[in-house]
Amino acid sequence: MLVSSMGAREGHFVHELQIRGKDAQAWTVAANRAGEETVQGRTTSSFGLSCIVSPHGELVDVAPAHTAPHVLHASLDLGRVEELRTTFPFARDKVPAVFEHIARLKRAQRATAPAPAGLAS
C-alpha cells in the first residue's frame, strides 16, 4: 500500500500508517517530502518521516523528521502477508455490501443537503 501525507499531520503520521498497515495486513511504504521547498515564490515546509511498515504494524524503517534527502532500505518478505492473513483472516469479516450501502446513503444525503452558506448561486 502506498500513501500520501495529505497535509500537516506530523504528530500522527507514522502511527496512522502503522494502523493502516496492520488493518490492511499489507506492507505499507510511505514516501513523504521533507524540508522546505519554494515554488513560484511560495515556500512550504514538509515534515518528512517517510517510512516502511510491516503487515503486523511494525515500524521497519523511518526517515528523520524535517531532513531531506533520506533513503530507506528494507527487505519486504511478502510471505509474511500470506502468513498473517492465514493466522488472522480479517478479510472474511469484511462485507463490501455494507460499504456500498453507506456510500449510497452519503450520496443521497449530499444530494438533498442545502448548499453551504456562500456557495449557493
C-alpha positions in Angstrom: 0.0 0.0 0.0 1.4 3.4 -0.9 0.1 6.5 0.8 0.4 10.3 0.8 0.8 12.6 3.8 -2.0 14.8 2.6 -1.5 17.7 5.0 0.1 18.7 8.3 -0.4 15.5 10.4 3.1 15.2 11.6 2.2 14.1 15.1 0.0 11.2 13.9 1.6 10.3 10.5 3.7 7.3 11.5 1.1 5.9 13.9 -1.7 6.2 11.3 0.5 4.3 8.9 1.1 1.5 11.4 -2.6 1.2 12.0 -3.3 1.2 8.2 -0.7 -1.4 7.6 -2.0 -3.7 10.3 -5.6 -3.2 9.3 -4.9 -3.9 5.6 -2.4 -6.7 6.5 -0.1 -5.3 3.9 3.4 -3.8 3.7 3.0 0.0 3.8 5.5 2.3 2.1 5.1 6.0 2.7 7.3 8.4 0.7 6.9 11.9 2.0 8.6 15.2 1.2 10.9 16.7 3.8 12.3 20.2 4.3 11.5 23.5 2.7 10.5 23.9 -1.0 9.8 27.1 -2.8 7.6 27.1 -5.9 6.5 30.3 -7.7 7.6 32.4 -4.7 5.7 30.4 -2.1 7.7 28.4 0.4 6.2 25.3 2.1 7.7 23.1 4.8 7.2 19.3 4.7 7.8 17.1 7.7 9.2 14.0 6.0 9.0 10.9 8.1 8.9 8.6 5.1 8.6 5.0 6.5 8.1 1.3 5.9 5.6 -0.6 8.0 5.2 -4.4 8.1 1.9 -6.1 7.8 2.0 -6.6 11.6 2.2 -2.8 12.0 5.8 -2.8 13.0 7.9 0.2 12.0 10.7 -1.3 9.9 12.5 1.9 8.9 11.7 5.6 9.2 13.4 8.8 7.9 14.1 11.6 10.3 11.7 14.5 10.5 12.4 17.7 8.5 15.6 16.2 6.9 16.0 15.7 3.2 17.1 13.7 1.4 16.9 10.3 3.1 16.8 6.8 1.5 15.1 4.0 3.3 16.2 0.3 2.9 14.2 -2.8 3.8 13.7 -6.3 2.5 10.0 -6.9 2.2 9.1 -10.6 2.9 5.8 -11.0 1.0 5.3 -14.3 2.7 4.6 -12.5 5.9 1.4 -11.1 4.3 0.0 -14.6 3.5 1.1 -15.9 6.9 -0.7 -13.1 8.7 -3.8 -13.3 6.6 -4.0 -17.1 7.3 -3.5 -16.6 11.0 -5.8 -13.7 11.3 -8.3 -13.8 8.4 -9.8 -10.3 8.9 -10.8 -10.2 5.2 -13.5 -12.8 5.7 -15.3 -10.4 8.1 -15.4 -7.5 5.6 -18.7 -7.2 3.8 -18.4 -5.0 0.7 -22.2 -4.6 0.6 -22.1 -2.7 3.9 -19.7 -0.1 2.4 -21.7 0.2 -0.8 -24.8 0.9 1.3 -23.0 3.6 3.4 -21.8 5.2 0.1 -25.3 5.2 -1.3 -26.6 6.9 1.9 -23.9 9.5 1.8 -24.6 10.3 -1.9 -28.3 10.7 -1.1 -27.5 12.9 1.9 -25.3 15.2 -0.2 -27.9 15.4 -2.9 -30.6 16.6 -0.6 -28.5 18.8 1.7 -28.7 22.6 1.2 -25.6 24.3 -0.2 -23.2 25.8 2.4 -23.6 29.5 3.0 -21.6 31.5 0.5 -21.6 28.7 -2.1 -25.3 29.0 -3.2 -25.8 30.5 -6.7 
